[in-house]
Amino acid sequence: MVSIRSASTRGIEVRAEPDAVRGLLLDLVTCGLLMPGVETLTDEGDGIYHYRLETISNGAVSHTPDHRTRFDTADPARISWTPVGDHNFRSWGEFRTQPGTTPGTTYLEIDTRSEADVDIAPVVLPLVEPFARQQSDKVTEGFLDAIKERAERSAVAGVTG
């Protein structure tokens, strides 16, 4: 068993007020289900959430992430998470929000790193980690796009309806 490590930092401008974006981020289940690959997300109480994700496979390695995470929402402009317990996947990260470049916009950034425990020979690790980094970037970008779409759609609905 080896740990495959990956990390990703991405940001995006959202056409919605910072409070609206933060409100979506603080709705941890609704927001968490926007992340690509999340099959189930359960609030277990005490700030702990249980994630089960789709199986990720590149032909040589197959992995079904299952993990628990604790969120720290004390500072709504910096929502962070850390792994809880012993699972086959661990994720650390932070959402950061600040006013965007124009009035009524928000700059949203996600900074995340993860470790996945997989049953492969250590010699294969250098061949697998680039795939993991690519997959992490793809998920992070997809997550940001989904958050942006939901926040912007909500902002328009709030203005028109």
Beta strands, then each sheet from edge to edge (+ up, - down):
strand 1: 2-14
strand 2: 38-45
strand 3: 48-53
strand 4: 56-57
strand 5: 62-63
strand 6: 66-72
strand 7: 78-84
strand 8: 89-99
strand 9: 106-118
sheet 1: 1+ 9- 8+ 7- 6+ 3- 2+
sheet 2: 4+ 5-
end
